[in-house]
Structures are given as C-alpha cells and as structure tokens.
Amino acid sequence: MKTTFLLTLALAAAVTAHAGDSAKAPAAPEVAPAPPPNPLSFMDGKLVFDFEERLRYEIRENNFDFNSGVDSLTDDSWLLQRARLDMMIKPNSWLTIYAQGQDAREIDSDRPNVIGQLGAEGDDTFDLLEGWVMLGDPAHDFSFKVGRQKLSYGDQRLVGPLEWLNPSRAFDAAKLRYASSTWSLDLFTSSVVNFEDGSFNESDFIDSSDSRNQIFSGAYLATQWVPVNSTTDFYLFHLNQDTPTGGTNFVTLGTLWKGDPKMLGGFFYETEMAVQFGDVGGKSLTAFAGHWGAGYQFGSAWKPRLGVQYNYSPGDDDASDGDVGTFQNLFPTNHMFYGFMDTTGWANMNNPQVNLTLQPTEKLKLAVDYRLYWNETSNDAWYRVNGTTQVRDISPGADKFRGSELDLTAAYKVNKNLSFLVGYSHFFAGSYLSDTGAGDDADFGYAQVQINF
C-alpha cells in the first residue's frame, strides 16, 4: 500500500518534474574561475565519481550521566570512521541518476556497536545511503526527484541530513520542485530510512513488516521577497505514523527569516518560529518553539562575527492529562544549534547564547560559543538532541537551571580535498542535575580529518 502510494505520486508528478536538496531560492550567478578538472570525471562530465573518507576521534566524560562516581560505558574514547563512494550519471541537461554507498564504523568503543544504543553511532557496513533519479534542473522551472535522498530545509532545525552523526540520515522520498529567480517551492512525501547493520537499510515505505507506517510530507516555500533578507521561508510539515500508545498525526507550521548583513550595514538578524497541532501517541498536541538571534559582522581583519540568540519551547505542564505541550523536533540537525555535546533538543527549554566566530586566514576559522540552559518547566523532561531521550526522569519541584556549556572549535581547510576540525566542550552542571541525582561537570573533545575527491 505504501509503495503503491509513492509510485502513484511519482507518476503523477513526473509530467511537471523537479527536486533539490534544499528549497533555497537560487542566488544570482557569479563569475568564477573554472574549477580544476576532476580526475574522476569521464565522458565529458556525463559520468562522475566522488569519494569521501572521514575519521573523527572522540573522548567523552559524564556526557550522559553527569556522574564522576560511575565509570559508565559512555565514559570512553573511540574512533568514528565513514567512507562514501558516489556515482553520478548525467547524460543530458534534464536527467540525473545518482547513487551513494556508505560504510560507517565505531571503532574501539565500549558501547554496543548498534546505532542508537547508549548513544552509540554504531556500525553500518557498506549500504545504500542515496539512490535517486531526477528529471529537470533544480535551479530552474520544474524538476522531480524520486528515490533515496537527503532532505534539508532552512537552517535544518526541523529537517536536515544530520551529517555530524556518522551514519547521517536519509529518506525514501518523492519531491516536486519549482524554482524561479526569487522563490522556490518544494512538495514532498517521504519516510526516514532505518539503519540496521547486516541487512539492507529500509524505510517504512519499503519495509512491509514495519508496524510504524511512517509518512512524512511537506511543502517548503523559500523566497527573496523581503529585500533585506537573505531568505524568507514558510513551511508546512505533516507527520503520520502508528505508535504503541496510539496514532501520531500532526502538522507543523513555521517561518524562517534571515537578515542579510550585506544589506544591513554589517548587522544581521534571524528568527524561526513554529507551531504544531494534532495528535501524538493518542494525545492531543499543541506546541510551540522559537528561535531569535541578532548580531554584527565586522569588516576588519579576522572578520569577527558576534551574535546573541535565544531558543525557547514551553514544555508540557502536566504529563498525566490527555494533552501534549512538548514540541516534536521532527528530523533536525540539532548539533550545531544547542551545544556540541548534544545534550539538548528544541523542546522544554530556555536557551540564551553568545556566539563569536573569527577567521584569522582564508583557511582557518575559529568559534567560541557559550550557552545556558533552563527547563521551561520541571513538570516536563530535559530532552536530549534526538528530542525523545530524557536526561533524567520528570522531577516536579526540581530547580530549572540545567547548567551551561562552553564550546571551542577550530576548522582548517587545506584545500578542496582536505580539511581538519578540532574542538573541546565543557558542561558546567547546574542545580537541576544536583536536585535530581549526580551533578558533576562533563567534557567532550574531538579531532576530525576529512578527505574528498
């Protein structure tokens, strides 16, 4: 039934075809020097191969239990390895065929090598990450894209490929797109792919034995209609799936505005707000989440960019009633927004931040981020980066202050083929943790190298 639904949509949309990885309206073309020839490009660019190898060494202490008195399996160090091999066939301007295989491993870890268990990124031996066919040009007029693909919208606060995670994220999807010079519109239906080592990764669309029956659909309009904005976006997402406690069926309505510092004399601002209505696990859902930020981008040496932001979601005041007030974070890339230690999702939170980036050279970029965290209500849980796992059981009466996090990062791009990333993060435990159990500080360090051809 699910496969038939997807194929029917594909046939109906193919006559007006279009797709793309993001609904961003295309920017005006820029004149740039021709790139050096790709040694893995053949047949005058009609057949192109790409290769990626990424290695990241991580060390974590107290990231999950905030307890120095217990040497848990997650207080450890490990090596994350990811290799990708891509093939693109483009016989003409209106047809593109793409496939990407991925092999992801977690090496020398005490955690189970099963994705998601005890926060593990786990193993997923070589499998299909992407495999799609696209008709049309995603930058002009109509196009249509069907198959296994990444979905990325706006700043990825709700829908993104989660590239930081070693396996990342993909969807089996059909996507219709129209793009003009000042706006673009994506319409899609999809189901997220479940990663399982030792078997072909499947979504609910093709796994007839899965009882979740997930369908995630949406419309995303990205515009340049506000002159001082780099983008002004509006979206509607719909998630329908079965759960053991009842059906989940809700919509998310939102908007994203980003001010362009080039149009605002170096100043910038951004806001994203979303509301949700429907049902979650058989309970009635009404929820809200918001992000607001502003700052200044200096034109002096090192190109300093200083900003402040505030992220908020009200939480659920009463878990025992028939209503849900907890925002459902969908399929985000939260890692870059609410702290690099991945302790926090966009739900039941008050999160002010100060963010500074510096660029001493064209190849080196430095960042310092300081973030503070409160529960909006301690009648709801502190939700981790995935939006569902809880740091502690719900503890009414506990102090709301979770703590603060300092993130230091340095990225160095040697050239288009080689880049390095190093970082250190420290979490200063707050009174909420000591009120609900162990309340020790936590540390996270990492070093990453990535090679692309």
Buried (B, 14 or more C-beta within 10 A) or exposed (E): EBEEEBEEBBEEBBEBBBBBBBBBBBEEEEEEEEEEEEEEBEEEEEBBBBEBBBBBBBBBBBBBBBBBEEEBBBBBBBEBBBBBBBBBBBEEEEEBBBBBBBBBBBEEBBBBBBBBEBBBBBBBEEBBBBBBBBBBBBBBBBBBBBBBBBBBBBBBBBBBBBBBBBBBBBBBBBBBBBBBEEBBBBBBBBBBBBBBBEEEBBBBBBBEEBEBBBBBBBBBBBBBEBEBBBBBBBBBBBBBBBBEEEBBBBBBEBBBBBBBBEEBEEBBBBBBBBBBEBBBEEBBBBBBBBBBBBBBBEEEEBBBBBBEBBBBBBBBBEBEEEBBBBBBBBBBBBBBBBBBBBBBBBBBBBBBBBBBBBBEEEEBBBBBBBBBBBBBBBBBBBBBBBBEBEBBEBBEEBBBBBBBBBBBBBBBBEEEEEBBBBBBBBBEBBBBBBBBBBBBBBBBBBBBBBBBE
